């Protein structure tokens, strides 16, 4: 499920950038800019959380292999 979530987040980021570059919808509806910014912030927080978790797992695996070696 994690891969699907990451793919969905990447798709949103690409779509957000393309809509910003190619259309004037954010000029017409400024609320969409704020909604997009909230989602971008949520993606950033989720990415940081996942990175910390993966870093912790790597550090524990490294410490475990050092202790057994």
N, CA, C and O atoms as CSV, one atom per row, in Angstrom:
chain,resi,resn,atom,element,x,y,z
A,1,UNK,N,N,0.819,-1.194,0.000
A,1,UNK,CA,C,0.000,0.000,0.000
A,1,UNK,C,C,0.862,1.257,0.000
A,1,UNK,O,O,0.441,2.295,-0.510
A,2,UNK,N,N,2.053,1.173,0.562
A,2,UNK,CA,C,2.937,2.322,0.626
A,2,UNK,C,C,3.347,2.805,-0.755
A,2,UNK,O,O,3.471,4.006,-0.997
A,3,UNK,N,N,3.557,1.842,-1.669
A,3,UNK,CA,C,3.949,2.232,-3.017
A,3,UNK,C,C,2.820,2.967,-3.733
A,3,UNK,O,O,3.057,3.922,-4.474
A,4,UNK,N,N,1.587,2.509,-3.501
A,4,UNK,CA,C,0.438,3.179,-4.115
A,4,UNK,C,C,0.309,4.608,-3.594
A,4,UNK,O,O,0.027,5.528,-4.362
A,5,UNK,N,N,0.515,4.793,-2.300
A,5,UNK,CA,C,0.421,6.129,-1.706
A,5,UNK,C,C,1.490,7.047,-2.279
A,5,UNK,O,O,1.211,8.199,-2.610
A,6,UNK,N,N,2.717,6.538,-2.398
A,6,UNK,CA,C,3.795,7.352,-2.956
A,6,UNK,C,C,3.524,7.716,-4.407
A,6,UNK,O,O,3.803,8.837,-4.833
A,7,UNK,N,N,2.984,6.776,-5.161
A,7,UNK,CA,C,2.635,7.047,-6.555
A,7,UNK,C,C,1.524,8.086,-6.639
A,7,UNK,O,O,1.560,8.962,-7.503
A,8,UNK,N,N,0.545,8.000,-5.758
A,8,UNK,CA,C,-0.539,8.989,-5.740
A,8,UNK,C,C,-0.011,10.367,-5.371
A,8,UNK,O,O,-0.433,11.366,-5.952
A,9,UNK,N,N,0.910,10.433,-4.412
A,9,UNK,CA,C,1.492,11.721,-4.025
A,9,UNK,C,C,2.291,12.325,-5.166
A,9,UNK,O,O,2.192,13.524,-5.427
A,10,UNK,N,N,3.078,11.512,-5.843
A,10,UNK,CA,C,3.849,12.000,-6.981
A,10,UNK,C,C,2.930,12.481,-8.100
A,10,UNK,O,O,3.196,13.509,-8.723
A,11,UNK,N,N,1.855,11.747,-8.357
A,11,UNK,CA,C,0.887,12.142,-9.372
A,11,UNK,C,C,0.254,13.481,-9.011
A,11,UNK,O,O,0.083,14.338,-9.879
A,12,UNK,N,N,-0.096,13.670,-7.741
A,12,UNK,CA,C,-0.671,14.943,-7.325
A,12,UNK,C,C,0.309,16.088,-7.537
A,12,UNK,O,O,-0.068,17.147,-8.038
A,13,UNK,N,N,1.572,15.877,-7.155
A,13,UNK,CA,C,2.567,16.935,-7.313
A,13,UNK,C,C,2.737,17.326,-8.784
A,13,UNK,O,O,2.806,18.510,-9.114
A,14,UNK,N,N,2.802,16.336,-9.650
A,14,UNK,CA,C,2.946,16.615,-11.080
A,14,UNK,C,C,1.709,17.324,-11.610
A,14,UNK,O,O,1.824,18.299,-12.353
A,15,UNK,N,N,0.521,16.841,-11.235
A,15,UNK,CA,C,-0.717,17.465,-11.704
A,15,UNK,C,C,-0.836,18.895,-11.189
A,15,UNK,O,O,-1.255,19.784,-11.930
A,16,UNK,N,N,-0.478,19.126,-9.940
A,16,UNK,CA,C,-0.544,20.467,-9.358
A,16,UNK,C,C,0.360,21.420,-10.142
A,16,UNK,O,O,-0.045,22.533,-10.476
A,17,UNK,N,N,1.571,20.981,-10.429
A,17,UNK,CA,C,2.506,21.827,-11.180
A,17,UNK,C,C,2.009,22.083,-12.597
A,17,UNK,O,O,2.093,23.209,-13.088
A,18,UNK,N,N,1.495,21.055,-13.258
A,18,UNK,CA,C,0.997,21.233,-14.621
A,18,UNK,C,C,-0.201,22.175,-14.676
A,18,UNK,O,O,-0.300,23.010,-15.575
A,19,UNK,N,N,-1.102,22.041,-13.722
A,19,UNK,CA,C,-2.267,22.936,-13.689
A,19,UNK,C,C,-1.815,24.368,-13.442
A,19,UNK,O,O,-2.334,25.300,-14.055
A,20,UNK,N,N,-0.849,24.544,-12.546
A,20,UNK,CA,C,-0.341,25.890,-12.256
A,20,UNK,C,C,0.310,26.511,-13.489
A,20,UNK,O,O,0.127,27.698,-13.758
A,21,UNK,N,N,1.060,25.722,-14.228
A,21,UNK,CA,C,1.802,26.240,-15.373
A,21,UNK,C,C,0.900,26.478,-16.589
A,21,UNK,O,O,1.056,27.479,-17.289
A,22,UNK,N,N,-0.030,25.574,-16.839
A,22,UNK,CA,C,-0.759,25.598,-18.108
A,22,UNK,C,C,-2.126,26.270,-18.049
A,22,UNK,O,O,-2.698,26.568,-19.098
A,23,UNK,N,N,-2.667,26.518,-16.859
A,23,UNK,CA,C,-4.009,27.103,-16.785
A,23,UNK,C,C,-4.014,28.335,-15.891
A,23,UNK,O,O,-3.026,28.648,-15.226
A,24,UNK,N,N,-5.134,29.018,-15.893
A,24,UNK,CA,C,-5.329,30.180,-15.018
A,24,UNK,C,C,-6.355,29.878,-13.934
A,24,UNK,O,O,-6.945,30.792,-13.357
A,25,UNK,N,N,-6.566,28.595,-13.659
A,25,UNK,CA,C,-7.601,28.216,-12.701
A,25,UNK,C,C,-7.287,28.721,-11.295
A,25,UNK,O,O,-8.206,29.026,-10.535
A,26,UNK,N,N,-6.013,28.815,-10.936
A,26,UNK,CA,C,-5.670,29.311,-9.607
A,26,UNK,C,C,-5.890,30.811,-9.501
A,26,UNK,O,O,-6.097,31.325,-8.402
A,27,UNK,N,N,-5.850,31.520,-10.618
A,27,UNK,CA,C,-6.174,32.945,-10.599
A,27,UNK,C,C,-7.671,33.149,-10.417
A,27,UNK,O,O,-8.103,34.090,-9.750
A,28,UNK,N,N,-8.460,32.257,-11.018
A,28,UNK,CA,C,-9.914,32.363,-10.923
A,28,UNK,C,C,-10.437,31.896,-9.566
A,28,UNK,O,O,-11.405,32.449,-9.044
A,29,UNK,N,N,-9.794,30.880,-9.002
A,29,UNK,CA,C,-10.242,30.295,-7.734
A,29,UNK,C,C,-9.069,30.250,-6.746
A,29,UNK,O,O,-8.401,29.221,-6.640
A,30,UNK,N,N,-8.814,31.325,-6.037
A,30,UNK,CA,C,-7.668,31.359,-5.117
A,30,UNK,C,C,-7.762,30.339,-3.980
A,30,UNK,O,O,-6.747,29.982,-3.382
A,31,UNK,N,N,-8.962,29.875,-3.682
A,31,UNK,CA,C,-9.115,28.872,-2.628
A,31,UNK,C,C,-8.383,27.587,-3.021
A,31,UNK,O,O,-7.861,26.877,-2.162
A,32,UNK,N,N,-8.349,27.296,-4.314
A,32,UNK,CA,C,-7.655,26.095,-4.772
A,32,UNK,C,C,-6.161,26.158,-4.487
A,32,UNK,O,O,-5.535,25.127,-4.241
A,33,UNK,N,N,-5.592,27.334,-4.517
A,33,UNK,CA,C,-4.173,27.483,-4.185
A,33,UNK,C,C,-3.942,27.068,-2.735
A,33,UNK,O,O,-2.987,26.352,-2.433
A,34,UNK,N,N,-4.816,27.518,-1.843
A,34,UNK,CA,C,-4.661,27.179,-0.429
A,34,UNK,C,C,-4.915,25.702,-0.184
A,34,UNK,O,O,-4.218,25.078,0.617
A,35,UNK,N,N,-5.901,25.137,-0.859
A,35,UNK,CA,C,-6.140,23.696,-0.724
A,35,UNK,C,C,-4.936,22.905,-1.222
A,35,UNK,O,O,-4.507,21.941,-0.588
A,36,UNK,N,N,-4.398,23.323,-2.359
A,36,UNK,CA,C,-3.211,22.662,-2.890
A,36,UNK,C,C,-2.028,22.792,-1.956
A,36,UNK,O,O,-1.255,21.847,-1.796
A,37,UNK,N,N,-1.876,23.953,-1.338
A,37,UNK,CA,C,-0.775,24.168,-0.395
A,37,UNK,C,C,-0.923,23.274,0.836
A,37,UNK,O,O,0.072,22.771,1.359
A,38,UNK,N,N,-2.140,23.077,1.296
A,38,UNK,CA,C,-2.375,22.194,2.434
A,38,UNK,C,C,-2.009,20.757,2.076
A,38,UNK,O,O,-1.383,20.052,2.868
A,39,UNK,N,N,-2.401,20.332,0.887
A,39,UNK,CA,C,-2.072,18.973,0.454
A,39,UNK,C,C,-0.561,18.829,0.267
A,39,UNK,O,O,0.010,17.801,0.631
A,40,UNK,N,N,0.083,19.838,-0.292
A,40,UNK,CA,C,1.537,19.793,-0.439
A,40,UNK,C,C,2.219,19.691,0.920
A,40,UNK,O,O,3.189,18.948,1.072
A,41,UNK,N,N,1.725,20.423,1.900
A,41,UNK,CA,C,2.279,20.348,3.249
A,41,UNK,C,C,2.076,18.954,3.846
A,41,UNK,O,O,2.967,18.423,4.510
A,42,UNK,N,N,0.912,18.369,3.610
A,42,UNK,CA,C,0.644,17.014,4.105
A,42,UNK,C,C,1.587,16.004,3.450
A,42,UNK,O,O,2.068,15.083,4.110
A,43,UNK,N,N,1.846,16.173,2.168
A,43,UNK,CA,C,2.775,15.281,1.470
A,43,UNK,C,C,4.184,15.442,2.042
A,43,UNK,O,O,4.892,14.453,2.229
A,44,UNK,N,N,4.587,16.665,2.316
A,44,UNK,CA,C,5.904,16.915,2.887
A,44,UNK,C,C,6.035,16.259,4.260
A,44,UNK,O,O,7.039,15.603,4.537
A,45,UNK,N,N,5.045,16.428,5.109
A,45,UNK,CA,C,5.072,15.833,6.449
A,45,UNK,C,C,5.111,14.311,6.346
A,45,UNK,O,O,5.869,13.665,7.069
A,46,UNK,N,N,4.312,13.736,5.465
A,46,UNK,CA,C,4.299,12.289,5.287
A,46,UNK,C,C,5.651,11.788,4.779
A,46,UNK,O,O,6.135,10.747,5.223
A,47,UNK,N,N,6.255,12.520,3.858
A,47,UNK,CA,C,7.561,12.121,3.332
A,47,UNK,C,C,8.626,12.164,4.423
A,47,UNK,O,O,9.462,11.265,4.510
A,48,UNK,N,N,8.600,13.188,5.241
A,48,UNK,CA,C,9.552,13.279,6.350
A,48,UNK,C,C,9.347,12.160,7.360
A,48,UNK,O,O,10.311,11.592,7.874
A,49,UNK,N,N,8.095,11.850,7.637
A,49,UNK,CA,C,7.798,10.763,8.568
A,49,UNK,C,C,8.296,9.427,8.041
A,49,UNK,O,O,8.889,8.644,8.783
A,50,UNK,N,N,8.057,9.166,6.765
A,50,UNK,CA,C,8.518,7.920,6.156
A,50,UNK,C,C,10.040,7.852,6.120
A,50,UNK,O,O,10.623,6.795,6.362
A,51,UNK,N,N,10.683,8.975,5.819
A,51,UNK,CA,C,12.144,9.000,5.779
A,51,UNK,C,C,12.725,8.721,7.164
A,51,UNK,O,O,13.702,7.982,7.282
A,52,UNK,N,N,12.144,9.295,8.201
A,52,UNK,CA,C,12.626,9.036,9.571
A,52,UNK,C,C,12.464,7.575,9.934
A,52,UNK,O,O,13.352,6.981,10.546
A,53,UNK,N,N,11.339,6.994,9.563
A,53,UNK,CA,C,11.085,5.588,9.874
A,53,UNK,C,C,12.085,4.694,9.144
A,53,UNK,O,O,12.630,3.763,9.737
A,54,UNK,N,N,12.329,4.965,7.874
A,54,UNK,CA,C,13.284,4.152,7.115
A,54,UNK,C,C,14.699,4.338,7.645
A,54,UNK,O,O,15.466,3.378,7.714
A,55,UNK,N,N,15.053,5.573,8.023
A,55,UNK,CA,C,16.375,5.817,8.586
A,55,UNK,C,C,16.551,5.057,9.899
A,55,UNK,O,O,17.617,4.497,10.155
A,56,UNK,N,N,15.511,5.036,10.730
A,56,UNK,CA,C,15.559,4.306,11.992
A,56,UNK,C,C,15.758,2.814,11.740
A,56,UNK,O,O,16.546,2.167,12.430
A,57,UNK,N,N,15.048,2.268,10.755
A,57,UNK,CA,C,15.196,0.851,10.438
A,57,UNK,C,C,16.606,0.538,9.940
A,57,UNK,O,O,17.183,-0.484,10.310
A,58,UNK,N,N,17.155,1.405,9.109
A,58,UNK,CA,C,18.520,1.200,8.637
A,58,UNK,C,C,19.522,1.272,9.790
A,58,UNK,O,O,20.441,0.456,9.871
A,59,UNK,N,N,19.345,2.236,10.667
A,59,UNK,CA,C,20.249,2.396,11.801
A,59,UNK,C,C,20.176,1.184,12.731
A,59,UNK,O,O,21.203,0.718,13.225
A,60,UNK,N,N,18.959,0.669,12.972
A,60,UNK,CA,C,18.805,-0.511,13.827
A,60,UNK,C,C,19.414,-1.739,13.171
A,60,UNK,O,O,20.034,-2.556,13.851
A,61,UNK,N,N,19.250,-1.882,11.863
A,61,UNK,CA,C,19.845,-3.016,11.154
A,61,UNK,C,C,21.365,-2.929,11.193
A,61,UNK,O,O,22.047,-3.942,11.346
A,62,UNK,N,N,21.885,-1.736,11.056
A,62,UNK,CA,C,23.337,-1.556,11.089
A,62,UNK,C,C,23.872,-1.841,12.484
A,62,UNK,O,O,24.902,-2.498,12.631
A,63,UNK,N,N,23.184,-1.354,13.504
A,63,UNK,CA,C,23.603,-1.608,14.890
A,63,UNK,C,C,23.499,-3.089,15.227
A,63,UNK,O,O,24.352,-3.628,15.933
A,64,UNK,N,N,22.466,-3.744,14.730
A,64,UNK,CA,C,22.290,-5.175,14.985
A,64,UNK,C,C,23.367,-6.015,14.327
A,64,UNK,O,O,23.847,-6.981,14.921
A,65,UNK,N,N,23.756,-5.664,13.108
A,65,UNK,CA,C,24.792,-6.429,12.418
A,65,UNK,C,C,26.151,-6.184,13.055
A,65,UNK,O,O,27.004,-7.071,13.042
A,66,UNK,N,N,26.368,-4.997,13.612
A,66,UNK,CA,C,27.630,-4.677,14.281
A,66,UNK,C,C,27.742,-5.454,15.598
A,66,UNK,O,O,28.822,-5.917,15.963
A,67,UNK,N,N,26.632,-5.588,16.292
A,67,UNK,CA,C,26.641,-6.286,17.577
A,67,UNK,C,C,26.836,-7.788,17.380
A,67,UNK,O,O,27.511,-8.432,18.183
A,68,UNK,N,N,26.257,-8.349,16.328
A,68,UNK,CA,C,26.389,-9.784,16.088
A,68,UNK,C,C,27.702,-10.126,15.397
A,68,UNK,O,O,28.127,-11.281,15.431
A,69,UNK,N,N,28.357,-9.146,14.768
A,69,UNK,CA,C,29.586,-9.387,14.005
A,69,UNK,C,C,30.766,-9.294,14.841
A,69,UNK,O,O,31.883,-9.471,14.354
